């Protein structure tokens, strides 16, 4: 089966990222110290660039910047900007700890401005090459009529994916799908398909070298977290209900305290800058608190930098934030795009109400609503809510609560 992203192209992309990151740092250093740098500054900056490159590899991978083919360039540009902003924050913190803070504010800002421009051009060039090399994929979708219609609409709206829905099968009993498999490249199986039919389709496609995507449901998540056991000589899977053990909770709490404490100690200058920007942009408090639901459905107050007008819900009542929400302030849009509005939740982590990684905490009114619509929503509260999670990395503002829940329970599965 042909790989979508050959290793050679991935290596070229990574090498280009490294060269441009380091080259931008060099250009910025030459621009700031064109008349000569203070003694020891060049060595100090070279060490900082080495840290920057290591952090960039991790964050670029987290934000999906090494896999370009199946994304819109607008998504790549936003991911790149967010990744560079996060690198900027980390390097600021590192420079503060190393007592090189005297040059950071000017040199780092110029460095990341140049990096953003150069990497946008480089990613765009590679993105165009990837799209030119990828041939359209013919797709067979298997599932209920409603599931297939929803997935077809999603694929038709994402033309950059180059997926051509050639066949749709809503009835697997007659094995009509077998005739279509030879004419397609990819089979997408929706969760409403019977488990027995899923197994048959996967086996049939595997023997013919066809790729299969499985849209997960709650049963799939439970099964993937199951452990092997036996009854006499009969193998069985023991279902685990997506809840971490005591040992896992203790280790995660230790990690949360270390990360949150270090981040707050290093980022207090950034807190002052953000607070000043908010006060200058719109009237109202800098920190906004709101009741959310945490582990075991215990309510607590979450802290955030205010990103909306002070009277945002005066006339509407509780409403979920939407993309391009008119209630969001100018500074608020920047803070939301870079996730910097979540920084005060580091105090929630220290208090023990939240974790660094976990499902985002929701407001009680929406929790009650989602529990009525999706019974499995209760499993979301088996772990502490987090500052970030898979739904924030891969989801959008208009991602459905069901799909966000699948992402959230994937975190619970990995912890359990």
Number of C-alpha atoms within 10 A of each C-alpha: 8 7 6 13 14 9 10 9 13 14 12 12 18 15 12 16 23 18 13 18 22 19 16 22 25 16 16 22 22 14 13 15 14 10 8 11 12 8 8 8 15 15 10 13 19 15 11 18 17 12 15 21 17 12 17 19 15 12 19 20 12 14 17 16 21 19 17 22 21 17 17 14 17 10 12 21 18 15 21 22 21 20 24 23 19 18 22 19 18 18 20 22 23 18 20 17 12 11 11 15 15 10 13 19 12 13 18 18 14 19 23 20 15 19 24 21 13 17 22 18 13 15 21 17 11 18 19 13 13 18 17 10 10 14 12 13 15 17 23 24 23 26 23 19 13 10 18 21 13 10 17 17 10 11 15 14 10 14 13 15 18 17 20 18 18 13 16 20 17 18 15 18 9 7 13 12 20 13 9 16 20 12 13 18 19 21 25 18 24 21 19 18 16 13 12 8 16 19 10 13 20 17 13 14 18 12 8 11 13 17 16 18 12 14 16 15 15 14 11 14 20 17 15 15 19 18 11 9 13 10 7 7 7 7 10 13 13 14 16 16 16 23 19 18 10 9 9 12 16 12 10 17 18 10 14 20 19 12 16 20 15 13 16 18 12 18 17 11 13 16 16 10 10 17 16 12 15 23 14 10 13 18 10 14 14 16 14 17 15 11 14 22 23 26 18 13 17 12 16 18 16 24 20 20 23 25 23 22 16 16 10 15 12 8 7 8 8 12 10 11 13 12 9 9 11 12 16 20 18 15 19 23 16 14 19 16 14 18 17 20 23 17 20 19 23 26 18 21 23 19 11 13 22 27 27 23 17 25 31 22 25 18 18 16 12 15 17 14 11 17 12 11 12 13 9 15 20 14 17 26 22 19 26 25 25 20 21 17 20 19 23 16 13 13 14 12 12 11 11 10 14 15 15 21 22 21 23 24 28 24 20 24 20 12 17 18
